[in-house]
Amino acid sequence: MNTFKDYITLETRRQFFRKSAAGIGSAALASLLGQDQLRAAIEQGDGKMPFHHTPKAKRAIYLFMSGAPSQIDLWDNKPKMQEWYDKDLPDEIRNGQRLTTMTSKQARFPIAPSIYKFARHGQCGTEVSELLPYTSQIVDDLAVVRSMWTEAINHDPAITYIQTGNQIPGRPSLGAWLSYGLGSENENLPSFVVLNSTWSAKRDAQALYQRLWGAGFLPSKHQGVALRSQGDPVLYLSDPNGVNRDVRRTMLDGLNALNEKHYQEVGDPETHARIAQYEMAFRMQSSVPDLTDLSDEPQHILDMYGPDVTKPGTFAYNCLLARRMAERGVRFSQIFHRGWDQHGNLTGDLPLQCRDVDQPSAALIQDLKMRGMLDDTLVVWGGEFGRTIYCQGGLSKTNYGRDHHPRCFSVWMAGAGVKGGIVHGTTDDFCYNIVENPVHIRDLNATILHLLGIDHERLSVKHQGLDVRLTGVEKAHLIKEVLS
């Protein structure tokens, strides 16, 4: 009895039976229709493809503000708090809710009203902070959700939770689920691309681990590919000195033959994923330089994204790349922007962070709209939780800090299938508790999947004897009020 061989065989059979219905059906359809007709069938959502219903979005772009932007200073105006300056947060508002160790030992919890002015904008009249002058110009395209909440109160579990549906690391990320469920529209670029941005506030920031865009227990080909801002966008994209494309192709053919032999002997399905990754890397040697070459962008488009747009690694540059990727059929792109963790000196750091992202975020929406792409592209902006109304550390009329607050925070959505010009959800006067239309992070993820044609309850994978899905086992609800 060979235990290792038995395990590999069982794993291979499990892979086969799980994928055979969809895999054989798709292969047969592809051979009958051809790739162009197959793609057309997917876009029409005729029920023969992986879509559970007709999708509103073909692709999604997620702008993630890592560190938790202060909803009180940006999206959720609380003018009554001006009367509460330096008064203690009432016990009946806190209601025994958990605090972080950074403020739980404070002698008191003084209210810190926002020093920033809010004004109504657009035909819809959505209130936006003065820190976001460009985003305020596009509010008629945005659905602002002010009633997001999560159970996680510290950064790493909170980011892991919203990205993978679980606070414990190891699960597939949202982008990996989308790649697994829908595949790619461009065989020369990954279906899931990650862009990490530079930031202008204090240089230390919460770490971002590769598992946040990992594939977990899904095949590794579905993990996000992170483009670098220095050197080659992808490691080893350029051929070494003395190696040309023909030589690289010959080397790759030999390597693939060895991997195929290994697969025949061992039967590990990941071997085929490795072969596919090598082939993708070879094709990316042509597609990625074309993607990152901005020389064909008109000056008025560059100006729209702001002065940092030609600096690789900036949020502006990455937003323009996200639009270029959307044009090329990349299914899901995610831009991370760190530095939003303002426990102190909020009025010094928050304006810098907003200056990084405000103009590019608005330009991305406008650019997609001008090209007719906003109708089938979903854009999401937000972080992992919110910030407290009470001050952490020293409080003055001009400066303060805010601790983590999972009980309520704000995100916005725009584009395919989303109603523009609306605000959903209400928080109390202290921006501490939700009083109307709470939206859990699993509701947000379920809604994102829905707009891309996926029923979150039906997209699952057997893992350790369980049917695992992005939204977990607890009930998730679509945010129907923001759907058009």
C-alpha positions as CSV (number, residue, x, y, z in Angstrom):
1,M,0.0,0.0,0.0
2,N,1.5,3.3,-1.2
3,T,-0.2,6.0,0.9
4,F,1.3,8.9,-1.0
5,K,0.3,7.5,-4.4
6,D,-3.2,6.8,-3.0
7,Y,-3.5,10.4,-1.8
8,I,-2.4,11.7,-5.2
9,T,-4.8,9.5,-7.0
10,L,-7.7,10.5,-4.8
11,E,-6.8,14.2,-5.3
12,T,-6.7,13.7,-9.0
13,R,-10.1,11.9,-9.1
14,R,-11.6,14.6,-6.9
15,Q,-10.3,17.3,-9.3
16,F,-11.6,15.3,-12.2
17,F,-15.2,14.7,-10.9
18,R,-15.5,18.3,-9.7
19,K,-14.5,19.8,-13.0
20,S,-15.7,17.2,-15.5
21,A,-19.2,18.6,-16.1
22,A,-18.1,22.2,-16.6
23,G,-14.7,21.3,-18.1
24,I,-15.9,18.9,-20.8
25,G,-18.9,21.0,-21.6
26,S,-16.9,24.1,-22.1
27,A,-14.3,22.2,-24.1
28,A,-17.0,20.7,-26.3
29,L,-18.6,24.1,-26.8
30,A,-15.3,25.7,-27.6
31,S,-14.5,23.2,-30.2
32,L,-17.9,23.6,-31.8
33,L,-18.1,27.4,-31.7
34,G,-14.5,28.6,-31.8
35,Q,-13.0,31.1,-29.5
36,D,-14.6,34.2,-30.9
37,Q,-18.1,32.7,-30.8
38,L,-17.4,31.3,-27.4
39,R,-16.5,34.7,-26.1
40,A,-19.7,36.2,-27.7
41,A,-21.8,33.5,-26.0
42,I,-20.2,34.4,-22.6
43,E,-20.9,38.1,-23.2
44,Q,-24.6,37.4,-24.1
45,G,-25.0,35.4,-20.9
46,D,-27.1,32.8,-22.6
47,G,-27.1,30.3,-19.7
48,K,-24.5,28.0,-21.2
49,M,-21.5,29.7,-19.6
50,P,-20.4,30.0,-15.9
51,F,-22.7,33.0,-15.2
52,H,-25.5,32.3,-12.8
53,H,-27.5,35.2,-14.3
54,T,-26.9,37.9,-16.8
55,P,-24.0,40.1,-15.5
56,K,-24.1,43.8,-15.4
57,A,-20.3,44.1,-15.2
58,K,-17.7,42.5,-17.3
59,R,-14.9,43.5,-15.0
60,A,-14.2,45.3,-11.7
61,I,-11.6,47.7,-10.3
62,Y,-11.2,47.8,-6.5
63,L,-9.6,50.9,-5.0
64,F,-8.6,49.8,-1.5
65,M,-7.5,52.3,1.1
66,S,-5.5,50.2,3.5
67,G,-5.4,51.5,7.0
68,A,-9.1,52.7,7.2
69,P,-10.0,56.2,6.0
70,S,-11.9,58.3,8.5
71,Q,-15.6,58.3,7.4
72,I,-16.3,61.1,9.8
73,D,-13.9,63.4,8.0
74,L,-14.7,62.3,4.4
75,W,-18.2,60.9,3.9
76,D,-20.4,61.0,7.0
77,N,-20.9,64.5,8.2
78,K,-21.8,64.9,11.8
79,P,-22.3,68.7,12.4
80,K,-24.0,68.2,15.8
81,M,-20.6,66.9,17.1
82,Q,-19.3,70.5,17.1
83,E,-21.3,71.0,20.3
84,W,-19.7,68.0,21.8
85,Y,-16.1,69.1,21.4
86,D,-14.0,67.5,24.2
87,K,-17.0,66.0,26.0
88,D,-16.9,62.3,26.8
89,L,-18.5,59.7,24.5
90,P,-21.7,58.7,26.4
91,D,-21.6,55.2,27.8
92,E,-25.0,54.4,26.2
93,I,-23.5,55.1,22.8
94,R,-20.5,52.9,23.3
95,N,-22.7,50.3,25.0
96,G,-19.8,48.2,26.1
97,Q,-18.5,47.7,22.6
98,R,-14.9,46.4,22.2
99,L,-12.0,48.8,22.0
100,T,-8.5,48.3,20.8
101,T,-5.6,48.1,23.3
102,M,-4.5,51.5,21.9
103,T,-7.3,53.4,23.6
104,S,-9.0,50.9,26.0
105,K,-6.8,52.3,28.8
106,Q,-7.5,55.9,28.2
107,A,-9.0,57.7,31.2
108,R,-11.6,59.3,28.9
109,F,-12.9,59.3,25.3
110,P,-13.2,62.9,24.3
111,I,-15.3,63.7,21.2
112,A,-13.2,65.1,18.3
113,P,-15.5,66.8,15.7
114,S,-14.2,66.9,12.2
115,I,-12.5,70.2,11.4
116,Y,-13.3,69.8,7.7
117,K,-16.2,71.5,6.0
118,F,-18.8,69.5,4.1
119,A,-21.0,70.6,1.2
120,R,-23.6,69.1,-1.0
121,H,-22.6,68.4,-4.6
122,G,-24.2,67.2,-7.8
123,Q,-27.9,67.0,-8.7
124,C,-28.2,64.3,-5.9
125,G,-26.9,66.6,-3.2
126,T,-24.5,64.1,-1.6
127,E,-22.5,65.6,1.2
128,V,-18.7,65.3,0.7
129,S,-15.7,66.7,2.6
130,E,-13.6,69.5,1.3
131,L,-10.7,67.1,1.3
132,L,-12.2,65.4,-1.8
133,P,-12.9,68.3,-4.3
134,Y,-12.5,66.1,-7.4
135,T,-14.5,63.2,-6.1
136,S,-17.3,65.6,-5.1
137,Q,-17.7,66.4,-8.8
138,I,-18.7,62.8,-9.7
139,V,-21.1,62.1,-6.9
140,D,-24.0,61.7,-9.3
141,D,-22.2,58.5,-10.5
142,L,-21.6,57.2,-7.0
143,A,-23.6,55.1,-4.6
144,V,-22.2,55.9,-1.2
145,V,-22.8,53.3,1.5
146,R,-22.4,54.8,5.0
147,S,-23.5,51.8,6.9
148,M,-20.7,49.2,6.3
149,W,-19.6,47.2,9.3
150,T,-17.3,44.3,10.3
151,E,-16.4,42.3,13.4
152,A,-12.7,42.7,13.0
153,I,-11.1,45.5,14.9
154,N,-7.4,45.2,14.0
155,H,-5.9,45.7,10.6
156,D,-4.5,42.4,9.5
157,P,-7.6,40.3,10.3
158,A,-9.9,43.1,9.0
159,I,-8.1,43.3,5.6
160,T,-7.9,39.5,5.4
161,Y,-11.6,39.3,6.2
162,I,-12.8,41.8,3.6
163,Q,-10.4,40.4,1.0
164,T,-11.0,36.7,1.6
165,G,-14.2,36.4,3.6
166,N,-12.4,35.0,6.7
167,Q,-10.2,36.6,9.4
168,I,-7.9,33.6,9.4
169,P,-5.3,33.6,6.5
170,G,-5.4,31.0,3.8
171,R,-8.6,31.5,2.0
172,P,-8.8,32.6,-1.7
173,S,-9.1,36.3,-2.3
174,L,-12.0,38.0,-4.0
175,G,-10.0,38.4,-7.2
176,A,-9.0,34.7,-7.2
177,W,-12.7,33.7,-6.8
178,L,-13.6,35.9,-9.8
179,S,-10.7,34.4,-11.9
180,Y,-11.7,30.9,-10.9
181,G,-15.4,31.5,-11.6
182,L,-15.2,33.6,-14.8
183,G,-11.7,33.2,-16.3
184,S,-10.1,35.8,-18.4
185,E,-11.1,37.8,-21.5
186,N,-7.4,38.2,-22.5
187,E,-5.1,35.2,-22.8
188,N,-2.1,37.4,-22.8
189,L,-2.6,39.1,-19.5
190,P,-3.6,37.6,-16.1
191,S,-7.3,37.8,-15.1
192,F,-6.4,39.3,-11.7
193,V,-3.7,42.0,-11.4
194,V,-2.6,43.9,-8.2
195,L,-1.0,47.3,-8.1
196,N,0.6,48.6,-4.9
197,S,0.8,52.4,-4.7
198,T,3.2,54.8,-3.0
199,W,1.6,57.1,-0.4
200,S,2.4,60.6,1.0
201,A,1.5,60.5,4.7
202,K,3.8,59.1,7.4
203,R,6.1,56.5,5.8
204,D,5.3,53.6,8.2
205,A,2.1,51.8,7.3
206,Q,0.4,48.4,7.8
207,A,2.0,45.6,5.9
208,L,0.2,44.1,2.9
209,Y,0.9,40.4,2.5
210,Q,0.8,38.5,-0.8
211,R,-1.9,36.2,0.7
212,L,-4.3,39.2,0.4
213,W,-4.4,38.5,-3.4
214,G,-3.6,34.8,-3.1
215,A,-5.5,31.8,-4.4
216,G,-5.7,29.9,-1.2
217,F,-6.8,26.4,-1.9
218,L,-7.8,27.3,-5.5
219,P,-5.4,26.5,-8.3
220,S,-2.4,28.8,-8.1
221,K,-3.0,30.3,-11.6
222,H,-5.9,32.3,-10.1
223,Q,-3.7,34.3,-7.6
224,G,-3.2,37.9,-8.3
225,V,-0.2,39.0,-10.3
226,A,1.4,42.1,-8.6
227,L,3.0,44.6,-11.0
228,R,6.1,46.2,-9.6
229,S,6.8,50.0,-9.8
230,Q,10.6,49.7,-10.2
231,G,12.5,47.7,-12.8
232,D,10.5,45.2,-14.8
233,P,6.8,45.3,-13.9
234,V,7.1,41.5,-13.4
235,L,10.3,39.9,-12.3
236,Y,12.3,38.3,-15.1
237,L,10.1,39.9,-17.7
238,S,13.1,40.9,-19.8
239,D,15.3,38.2,-21.4
240,P,18.8,37.8,-19.8
241,N,21.7,39.0,-21.9
242,G,22.5,36.6,-24.7
243,V,19.0,35.0,-24.6
244,N,16.6,36.0,-27.3
245,R,12.9,35.1,-27.7
246,D,13.6,32.0,-29.8
247,V,16.0,30.7,-27.2
248,R,13.5,31.4,-24.4
249,R,10.8,29.6,-26.4
250,T,13.0,26.5,-26.8
251,M,13.9,26.5,-23.1
252,L,10.2,26.9,-22.2
253,D,9.2,24.0,-24.5
254,G,11.8,21.8,-22.8
255,L,10.6,22.8,-19.4
256,N,7.0,22.1,-20.3
257,A,7.9,18.7,-21.5
258,L,9.6,17.9,-18.2
259,N,6.6,19.2,-16.3
260,E,4.2,17.1,-18.4
261,K,6.4,14.0,-17.8
262,H,6.2,14.8,-14.1
263,Y,2.4,15.1,-14.3
264,Q,2.1,11.7,-16.0
265,E,4.2,10.1,-13.2
266,V,2.7,11.9,-10.1
267,G,-0.7,13.2,-11.3
268,D,-0.6,16.5,-9.3
269,P,-3.0,19.0,-11.0
270,E,-0.8,21.9,-9.9
271,T,1.7,20.8,-12.5
272,H,-0.6,21.9,-15.3
273,A,-1.2,25.1,-13.4
274,R,2.6,25.6,-13.4
275,I,2.8,25.0,-17.2
276,A,0.0,27.5,-17.8
277,Q,1.8,30.1,-15.6
278,Y,5.0,29.6,-17.7
279,E,3.1,30.1,-20.9
280,M,1.4,33.2,-19.5
281,A,4.7,34.6,-18.4
282,F,6.1,34.2,-22.0
283,R,3.1,36.0,-23.5
284,M,3.4,38.7,-20.9
285,Q,6.8,39.6,-22.2
286,S,5.0,41.3,-25.0
287,S,1.7,42.3,-23.5
288,V,3.0,44.0,-20.3
289,P,5.4,46.4,-21.9
290,D,2.5,47.4,-24.2
291,L,0.3,47.9,-21.2
292,T,2.7,50.1,-19.3
293,D,3.7,52.2,-22.2
294,L,1.7,55.4,-21.8
295,S,3.1,57.2,-24.9
296,D,-0.1,56.7,-26.7
297,E,-2.2,58.5,-24.0
298,P,-3.4,62.0,-25.1
299,Q,-2.2,64.8,-22.9
300,H,-5.7,65.8,-21.8
301,I,-6.1,62.3,-20.4
302,L,-2.8,62.5,-18.5
303,D,-3.8,65.9,-17.2
304,M,-7.1,64.5,-16.0
305,Y,-5.4,62.0,-13.7
306,G,-3.1,64.7,-12.2
307,P,0.6,65.5,-12.1
308,D,1.8,62.1,-10.7
309,V,0.3,60.1,-13.5
310,T,3.6,59.4,-15.3
311,K,5.4,58.4,-12.1
312,P,5.3,54.5,-11.8
313,G,3.9,53.3,-8.5
314,T,1.8,56.4,-7.7
315,F,-1.9,56.0,-7.2
316,A,-2.6,58.2,-10.3
317,Y,-0.3,56.0,-12.5
318,N,-2.0,52.8,-11.2
319,C,-5.5,54.2,-11.9
320,L,-4.6,54.9,-15.5
321,L,-3.1,51.4,-15.7
322,A,-6.3,49.9,-14.3
323,R,-8.2,51.6,-17.1
324,R,-5.8,50.3,-19.7
325,M,-6.1,46.8,-18.2
326,A,-9.9,47.1,-18.3
327,E,-9.7,47.9,-22.0
328,R,-7.6,44.8,-22.5
329,G,-10.0,42.5,-20.8
330,V,-8.4,42.0,-17.3
331,R,-11.2,40.7,-15.2
332,F,-10.3,42.2,-11.9
333,S,-7.7,44.8,-10.9
334,Q,-7.1,46.0,-7.4
335,I,-5.1,49.1,-6.4
336,F,-3.9,49.2,-2.8
337,H,-3.0,52.6,-1.2
338,R,-1.5,52.4,2.2
339,G,-1.1,55.0,5.0
340,W,-4.7,55.7,6.1
341,D,-4.0,54.6,9.8
342,Q,-4.3,58.0,11.5
343,H,-4.1,57.3,15.2
344,G,-2.5,60.8,15.6
345,N,-1.9,63.8,13.5
346,L,-4.9,63.1,11.4
347,T,-5.2,66.7,10.2
348,G,-1.6,66.5,9.0
349,D,-1.7,63.1,7.3
350,L,-5.3,62.8,6.0
351,P,-5.0,65.7,3.5
352,L,-1.9,64.2,2.0
353,Q,-3.6,60.8,1.6
354,C,-6.6,62.4,0.0
355,R,-4.4,64.4,-2.4
356,D,-2.9,61.1,-3.5
357,V,-6.2,59.5,-4.4
358,D,-8.9,62.2,-5.0
359,Q,-8.1,63.4,-8.5
360,P,-7.1,59.9,-9.9
361,S,-10.2,58.2,-8.5
362,A,-12.5,60.8,-10.1
363,A,-10.5,60.7,-13.3
364,L,-10.9,56.9,-13.5
365,I,-14.6,57.2,-13.3
366,Q,-14.7,60.0,-15.9
367,D,-12.3,58.2,-18.2
368,L,-14.3,55.0,-18.1
369,K,-17.5,57.0,-18.7
370,M,-16.1,58.9,-21.7
371,R,-15.1,55.6,-23.3
372,G,-18.5,54.0,-22.7
373,M,-16.9,51.5,-20.3
374,L,-18.5,52.6,-17.1
375,D,-21.6,50.8,-18.1
376,D,-19.9,47.5,-17.9
377,T,-17.1,48.2,-15.3
378,L,-17.7,48.1,-11.6
379,V,-15.5,50.4,-9.4
380,V,-15.4,50.1,-5.6
381,W,-13.6,52.5,-3.2
382,G,-13.1,51.8,0.5
383,G,-11.0,50.4,3.4
384,E,-11.2,47.6,6.0
385,F,-13.1,49.5,8.8
386,G,-13.7,53.1,10.1
387,R,-12.4,55.5,12.7
388,T,-13.7,56.5,16.1
389,I,-15.5,59.8,16.8
390,Y,-13.5,60.1,20.0
391,C,-9.9,61.2,20.0
392,Q,-6.9,58.9,20.6
393,G,-4.1,60.8,22.3
394,G,-4.0,64.6,22.6
395,L,-7.0,66.7,21.4
396,S,-6.9,70.3,20.1
397,K,-9.1,72.4,18.0
398,T,-6.8,71.8,15.0
399,N,-5.6,68.3,15.4
400,Y,-6.6,64.9,16.8
401,G,-6.2,61.2,16.2
402,R,-8.8,58.4,15.7
403,D,-8.7,54.8,16.7
404,H,-10.1,51.8,14.7
405,H,-13.8,51.5,14.6
406,P,-15.5,48.4,13.0
407,R,-19.1,49.3,13.8
408,C,-19.6,51.7,10.9
409,F,-17.7,53.0,7.9
410,S,-18.2,54.2,4.4
411,V,-17.5,52.9,0.9
412,W,-18.6,53.9,-2.5
413,M,-19.5,52.0,-5.7
414,A,-19.9,53.2,-9.2
415,G,-20.5,51.8,-12.7
416,A,-22.1,48.7,-14.0
417,G,-25.5,47.9,-12.4
418,V,-25.0,50.6,-9.6
419,K,-27.4,53.5,-9.1
420,G,-25.6,56.8,-9.2
421,G,-26.3,59.7,-6.9
422,I,-27.6,57.8,-3.9
423,V,-26.6,57.4,-0.2
424,H,-27.4,54.2,1.5
425,G,-27.5,53.6,5.3
426,T,-27.5,55.9,8.3
427,T,-25.3,56.1,11.4
428,D,-26.1,57.8,14.7
429,D,-25.1,61.4,15.6
430,F,-21.8,60.1,17.0
431,C,-21.0,58.1,13.8
432,Y,-20.6,55.2,16.2
433,N,-23.6,52.8,15.5
434,I,-25.7,52.1,12.5
435,V,-29.3,53.0,12.8
436,E,-30.6,52.2,9.3
437,N,-29.7,49.6,6.6
438,P,-26.6,47.9,8.0
439,V,-24.3,46.4,5.4
440,H,-21.8,43.7,6.4
441,I,-18.6,43.2,4.4
442,R,-20.0,39.8,3.2
443,D,-23.0,41.7,1.8
444,L,-20.6,43.9,-0.2
445,N,-18.7,40.9,-1.6
446,A,-22.0,39.2,-2.4
447,T,-23.1,42.3,-4.3
448,I,-19.8,42.5,-6.2
449,L,-20.1,38.9,-7.3
450,H,-23.8,39.4,-8.2
451,L,-22.9,42.3,-10.5
452,L,-20.4,40.1,-12.3
453,G,-23.0,37.4,-12.9
454,I,-22.2,35.2,-9.9
455,D,-24.6,33.9,-7.2
456,H,-22.4,34.0,-4.1
457,E,-24.2,30.9,-2.7
458,R,-23.5,28.8,-5.8
459,L,-19.8,29.7,-6.2
460,S,-18.1,27.2,-3.9
461,V,-15.2,24.7,-3.7
462,K,-14.9,21.5,-1.7
463,H,-12.1,22.0,0.8
464,Q,-11.5,19.8,3.8
465,G,-14.9,18.2,3.4
466,L,-16.8,21.6,3.3
467,D,-18.4,23.6,0.5
468,V,-16.3,26.8,1.0
469,R,-17.4,30.1,-0.5
470,L,-16.2,33.7,-0.4
471,T,-19.1,34.9,1.7
472,G,-18.9,32.1,4.3
473,V,-21.7,30.2,6.0
474,E,-23.6,33.1,7.5
475,K,-26.4,34.7,5.4
476,A,-25.2,37.4,3.1
477,H,-27.7,39.9,1.5
478,L,-27.4,41.8,-1.8
479,I,-27.4,45.6,-1.3
480,K,-30.5,45.8,-3.5
481,E,-31.0,49.5,-2.8
482,V,-27.8,50.4,-4.7
483,L,-28.6,48.2,-7.7
484,S,-30.0,49.7,-10.9
